[in-house]
Amino acid sequence: MNDSLDAFSIPGHVQPDIGAGGLACLHLRGQGAKATVYLHGAHITSFQPEGAEPVLWMSEHSQFADGLPIRGGIPICWPWFGPHPCDPALPAHGIARLRAWTPLEASVLQDGRCRIRLGFKPEGDDCKAVPHGLRLEYTLTVGQTLSVALDTVNDGNAPVAFEDALHTYFALDDARGAQVLGLENASYLDKLDGMAVKVQDGPIGFAGETDRVYLHPDGETRILDGDRHIGIAQRGANNTVVWNPWTAKSKAMPDFGDQEWQRMCCVEAVNCLRERRLLLPGNRHRTEMSLRLLAAK
């Protein structure tokens, strides 16, 4: 075990480990729940309240390796979302999910929740792709609610535009019977229809490939999956992306099983496209998301 990682061990709450692919991770246990985060990409791969099934979905085909993204859980997209706007040779969704992060702090709060803080600063060739002066801090708080906060910090001397996303994959019993509530009457960009602007009519259901960027979401979003209800709250994000690849796209992804689309959907806190953020020198922007299981109504 890496001695520097051992320094963040808290018995009963934070356990350093070597996970899949030989990548370092931290197992976290807070009041009423547990979670795992990999230093590779600051990637949360599990969140499970006591007595419940895992809330996050992970692909059985995920590649845990340096330089490759982990498929499932909560990837961090930064400082661009989707393909790079100018250079298609750069990795999709940016570099933050492909690099090792540094643990900064671990603690247990008075109410029994567990908190870990990680940091990332681009180095070497990454500095050519990332606007000068940008770095990241990521705070995870584990209890019956999983709360995550991504801070983009501008240490440079010029304003910088960036995109970010907490690209969260939720585990479903069957996507075909699931619904996403809370975005009724919201406008969205339909990425499968040339970015046409549409208005959501009723709850979101899944009957085919879905890839939508909802504009200015208001209030909590909920996933209804049989008897299980998941509450999703976000702050500092001007978009909510809802995604399911369905059959054809699933077969085209090497780290995604052909039928795995049936067991997941993404509901993501995002700042992208026309809603990307402009960050002044010396400032920071925080994108937040919290997840919790709700009592069925």
N, C-alpha and C positions, 0 to 999 in steps of 0.2 A: 504494500500500500504506500502511496506517495505520502511522505511525512508532512508536506504542506497541507494536504487534504485532511490528514489525521488531526491537525490543529483545530478543525472545525467540528470535531466530534462532540456530541452532547449525549451522554448515556440515556437511552430511552426515548430520544427525540431526533438526533441527527447521527446517522451511521454512514460513514464513507464506505464505498465498495467499488469493486471492478465489475462492471456489468457486461452486457452483450458486446461482442466484438472487441473486448478488452478495453472498453472506454470507461473512464472514471465516472462515478455517479454518487449521489447522496440520497439515502432513504430518509424521509422526513416523517415524523409522527407528531401530530398536534392533537388538541382536544377533539376527539370524536372522529378522526380520519387519518389516513396515511397517504403519502405521495412519494414519487421518485423523480428526481431531476438529474439529467446528464449534464456534465460540463460541456460536452460537445453540443454547441448551439444553445446552451442554457435551456435544454429541451426537456419539458415535463412529459414523462411517458406514462404516468399513472396518477390518478386521484380516486380514492375509494373511501367513502364514509363507512364507519363501522356498521356491520349488518347489511350492507348493500353491495350490489354489483359495481364493478368499475364504471366510472362516469365517462372516462375518456377511451376512445377506440385506438388500437394499435394494429397495424398491418402485420400479418404473420410473415410477410415477405420483406419487411423493412430491412434496409442495409445499414448496419451499425459500423461505420468505417470513416476514417478521416477523409475529409473532402467531399463527403456525400451527405445529403439530408436524411434525417430520420423520418419515416412515414407514419404519421399518426400523432396522438398526444397534442401538444401545443408547440408547433414550430414558431419561431420568431422571424418574420419577414422584415428586412431592413437593409439598406436605406431606400430600396425600391420594392414595389409590389408587382409580381408578374415579371415579364421580360424587361430588361433594362431599356429605357426609352431611346437610347442612342446606339448602344453596342450589343447586338444580339449574342455575341460570343460570351458575354458575362453571365454568370449563373442566374437562373430565374429566382426571384424573390430575394435577391441580395446575398450578402456574405455572412450575416450574423448567425444563421442557422448551420453554417458549415465550419465554424471555427471554435476553438476551445475558449471557454470563458474562465475567469478567475474568481474564486470565492473571496468575498470581502468581509462577510460578517455572518454569524449564526447566533440565534438567541431563542429563548423561550419566554413568551409573554406571560403576564400575571394570570390571564385567564386560561393558560395551558396551551394556547396556540403556538406553533413553531414557525420561526421566520428565518429565511436565508436571503442574503443579498449577494449578487454576482455582478461582475463588471467585464466589459469588453472594450478595447481600444484598438482600432485597426493599426496594423504594422506592415512594414515591407511593401510588397506589391499591392496589398489591399488599399494602401493610401492613394493609389492612382485611381481607384474606382469610387472611393468614398470622399465626399466633400471635406476639405481640410478642417480639422478641429472638432469633428463629431466623435463622440463616444457614447457608450450605453451603460446604464445601470438597471438591474432587474431585481425586483423584490418579490419573493413568494411567501405567502402566509398561509399556513395549513391548519385548518380546523374543520368544523362541519361545513364551512364555506372555504373554498379555495380562492384566494385573492392574489392576483398578479398585477404588477405595475412596471411598465417599461418606460424608463426615463431616457430621452435623447438629450444630450448635453452639448452645447456649442461652446467649446473653449477657444474657437478661432476669433478672427477679427472682422469677419464679414457675415452678412445674413446667408443662411443656407436653407434650401428647400429639400425636403425628404418625404418618403412614404414609410409607413410601418403597418404591421398587422400582427395580431395574436390569432394565428390561423388554427383555431381550435376544432379538433375532431371529436365528435360525441358518439358514444357507443349506443346503437339502437338494436331493438329486437328485430325489427323489419322496417326498412325505410319506406316501403310502400304503404304502411299503415300509420306512419308518424306524421305529425304536424308541427309547424313552427308558428307560434302565436306572438302577437305584440307588434307586428309590422303591417297590420291591416291599414289600408288606405295610404301607405307610404309610397312615394315615388321610388323607382329603381331603374338602373341601367341593365338591360338584358344582354349579357355578353354573347349569348347564342343567337341574337337577332341584331347584329351590327350595332350594339350599344344603344338600341332604341330605348327611349324613355317611356316607362309604363307605370301604372298604378296598381298596387297589390289589392286584389279583390278577395277578401276573406283570408282565412289562415293559409299558410304555405303548405302544400302537400308535394309529394314526390311521385311523379308518374313517368319520368324520363330524366335525361341529363338536365341539371339545374345549375346555373352560374349567374348570380345576380348581385349587383352592388346597390344596396338600399341606401338612400340619401337621408341624412339627418334623422336617424332613429330617435324615438322618444319613449323613454320608460323601459321597463324590463321585458326582455324577450323570453319566451318559454318554449321548451320542447315537450310535446306530449307523445309518449312512446308507450302505448298500452297503459299499464297501471303506473308507470313511472313518469314523473314530471320533473323537469330540470329548469331551474331559473338561471337566467344569464343577465347580468347587469354590466354596463360599460360606461366609462367616462373618458373624455378626451379623445374620442373616436367619432369622426363625422360620418362614417359609413359602417354598415353591417353587411358582410358578404355571406350569402347562403349558397352552399355548393354540394352537389352530389354528382360524381362522374358517370354514373349508370354503366351500361355494359360495354360499349365500344371504347370509351376512354379508359376504363379499367383494364381492358385487355392490352392497351397500348403502353401502360406504365409497368416497367419491370419490377418495381417494388410494391405492386398493388395486385392482389389476387383477382382473378377474373370475376369472381362472384362476391367479392368483399364489399362492393357498393351497397349490398342489401343490409349491411350491419352498421352503417355509419351515415352521418351527415356533418358538414362543417357549418358552424355559425361563428363568424369571425368579427372581432373588433378591429377596424381598419381606418387608416387615413390614406386615401389613394386618389389618383387621377386629378380631377378638378378640386378635390378636397385635401390634397397633400399639404403638409405643414411648412410654414416659413418660420425659421428660428433665428432670432437676433443674437448677436454676439453676447456671451455671458449668460444666456438664458437656457432654460430646459423645458421640454414638453413631456408630460406624462400621459401615456395611454394605459387605461386600466380595464380589467375584466374580473368579474367574480362569478363563481359557479356554485350552485347548491341544489340539493334535492329538495323538492317541495312536497308537501302532503297532497295526495290526490284529492281533487274536489269532487 
